[in-house]
Amino acid sequence: MSTTARERVVTAADLVAADELGKQLVRFVRAVNRAKAQPAKPGPDGLERLAYSVLFCLVHDGPQRAGRLAELLHAEASTISRQSRSLVAHGLVERRADPVDGRACVLAATAEGVRVFEENRALRNRWLADILADWSARDRDTLTVLLDRLTAGIETTPRQPADPN
């Protein structure tokens, strides 16, 4: 978002629209969280939500230190450690020497981890395709563009602190 957009006067209509969007976002996040609370598939490949998020980061961003994963996922280091141990035990992630500092280690997805990730991704994609099946291609594309735009705005615009008065 540009500085000009942040500095502009916010109208009553802007606040009404923002309130409606806020309500829909809360509803959306709740629906997604309900869906994500259930493993995509049962069994050893059915991953907990946070474990899948760890695997996602490792597949998409490459090997990471546990501390960096905690930052990326807004999670406690102990939580990442617990999830990492589980992923290592299941052969989905391995520990490697950090190429920058050999005394430290990084976590990296194994070939099996990538396979499980891709399988879960395919299940998610099928689920979303089913949800959007009766949407026009134009509506699907518009949603994707607008969601990307909203996400970029959220990522780059700091929240204003609450007014203490």
N, C-alpha and C positions, 0 to 999 in steps of 0.2 A: 504494500500500500504506500502511496506517495505521501510525502510530508503534507502536501496541499490537502489531500483527502482527510488526513488525521486532524488538520487544523480547521476544517470547515465547520460551520454551524450545524448542529444536529437538530433537525426539526421534530415536532411531535409525531409526524407521520413516519419519520425514520425510526423513532423509538417504538412505535406500534409494530412496524414491520420487523424490527429486531426482536421484540418480545415474541412475536409469532414464530419467527425462525428459532429462537431459543427454545420455545416449547417443543417444536418439531425435532430439534436436535436432541433434546433430553429423551423424547420418545424413541428416536432413532437409536441412540446409544443404548438405551435399555433393551430394545429389541435385539441389537447386535450382541450385547453382553449375554442375553438369554441364550441366543444361538451358539455363541462361543463357549458358554459354560459347559456344553456337552462336547465330548471328544467327537471329532469328525467320524471316527470309526472305533469300535471297541477293540480291545486286545492291546498287545504291546506296542503297536504302531499308533494307537489312539493317544494323542498327546494332550496333556493339560494345556490350557490357554497360554500360560506364561512360557512353558517349555517350547511350544510352537513358536512363540514370539522370539525366543532365544535362537531357535533354529532358523527362523526367517532372517534375523540379523546376520547370522553366520553365513547363510547361503547367499544373501544379497550383498553384504558388505565385506565378506571375507573374514579371515581369522581376527578375533578380538580378544583383548584382555577382559576378564570378568568385570573389572571396575568400569570399563567403557560400556559393556552391555548394561550394567546397572544404570548408568547415565542415560543411555539411549531408551531404556524401557521404563525409566522412572521407578526403579525398584531398589530395594535394599540389597546390599552386597551379599548378605546371608541368604536371601531368597534366590539370587542368581547362582550362588554356590550350590544350593540344594538342587535346583533345577539342572545345573550343569552336571552334578554327580549322577543324577538319574539318566541324563542323556548319554553320558559316557558309559554308564553301566549297560545301557541298551545298545551300545555300539553306534549311536547316531552322531556323536561328537567325540573328538579326541583332543588331548592336550599336546601341545607342541612347544618347543622352545621359542621364545619371542625372538624374531630375527634382529630386532633393535637392541634388546637387552637379554642376552642368553640366560641370565639368572632368573628371569620371569618366564611365565608361560602364557600362551594364548590358547583360546579354544577355537577349533575348526570343525566344520561339518565333515563327516566321513561320506564316502560314496553312498552308504546305506542311509545316512542322514539326508542327503540330497534326494534319494529315491523316495523316502518317506515324506519329505517336504513336498515334492512334486505330486505325489499321490494325494496328499491332503489338499493341495492347491487345486488339483483337478476336481476333487469332490466339492470344494468351495465354489469353483467356477461353474460347475453343473448346477449347484443350488441357486447361485445368482442368476444363471441363465434361465432357470425355471421361473424364478420370481419375475424376471423381466421379459418373459416369453411373449406377453401380449402388448409390450411397449413397441412403438415404432423405432426403427434404427435411429431416426433423428432425435427422439426423446432420450434414448440410451446415450447417444453421443453428447447431447446437451447436458445430461446429468453428470457424465464423466468430466466434461470441461468445467462445469460450475462447481462440482465437488473439489476438483483440483484447485480452482481459483480460491474457493473458501478456505481450503486447507493451507494454501500458501499464505493467505492473509492472516490466518490464525498463527502460523509458524513465525511470521515476521512482525507481527504487531504486538508489542507488550501490553499486557492488561494494565489498566489504570488502577492504582491503589484505591481502596474504599475511602470515601470521604469520612473523616472522623467526626464531623459535625452532624 
